[in-house]
């Protein structure tokens, strides 16, 4: 399990601002952008992502 202390979530407070859309050059919704410790993009998933899936959790842990 990955705890919330290990994951930083960025959420657009005002969707009309589009700051995150511009920052990450998002093209689809929902989009999950995964950054490493240096805040470099290491993965991008356009569409849904099950963050409770053990395969996803293990993959994330291996890159932290």
MOGI-V582598 format. One record per residue. N is the residue number from 1. RES is the residue in one letter. PSI is psi in whole degrees, 0 to 359 (none if undefined). NEAR is the number of other ideal C-beta (glycine too) atoms within 8 Angstrom. D_LAST is the distance of its C-alpha to the last C-alpha in Angstrom with 2 decimals. Layout:
n;res;psi;near;d_last
N;RES;PSI;NEAR;D_LAST
N;RES;PSI;NEAR;D_LAST
This chain:
n;res;psi;near;d_last
1;X;140;3;12.85
2;X;127;9;10.31
3;X;162;6;12.29
4;X;339;4;13.40
5;X;337;4;12.41
6;X;349;6;8.66
7;X;131;7;9.75
8;X;125;3;12.18
9;X;135;4;14.96
10;X;124;5;17.52
11;X;132;5;20.87
12;X;115;10;24.07
13;X;318;4;26.61
14;X;104;5;29.51
15;X;338;5;29.08
16;X;342;4;31.99
17;X;320;7;30.10
18;X;23;8;27.89
19;X;313;7;25.68
20;X;324;10;22.39
21;X;316;9;24.31
22;X;316;7;25.40
23;X;315;6;22.20
24;X;5;9;20.17
25;X;53;6;23.37
26;X;142;9;23.19
27;X;344;5;25.86
28;X;158;7;25.52
29;X;133;4;25.03
30;X;157;8;22.83
31;X;133;12;19.95
32;X;123;8;16.22
33;X;125;9;14.32
34;X;126;11;10.53
35;X;149;8;9.37
36;X;186;8;6.68
37;X;334;4;6.96
38;X;10;5;10.40
39;X;34;5;11.31
40;X;139;6;12.06
41;X;127;8;12.53
42;X;346;7;10.79
43;X;154;7;12.62
44;X;129;8;15.67
45;X;119;8;17.56
46;X;119;7;21.14
47;X;189;7;22.54
48;X;153;4;21.40
49;X;122;8;18.06
50;X;98;6;18.08
51;X;6;7;14.94
52;X;354;5;16.63
53;X;128;7;16.78
54;X;324;5;15.32
55;X;318;6;14.58
56;X;315;11;12.53
57;X;314;12;10.69
58;X;321;8;10.11
59;X;315;8;9.06
60;X;315;10;6.43
61;X;324;8;5.26
62;X;344;6;5.79
63;X;4;8;3.79
64;X;none;7;0.00
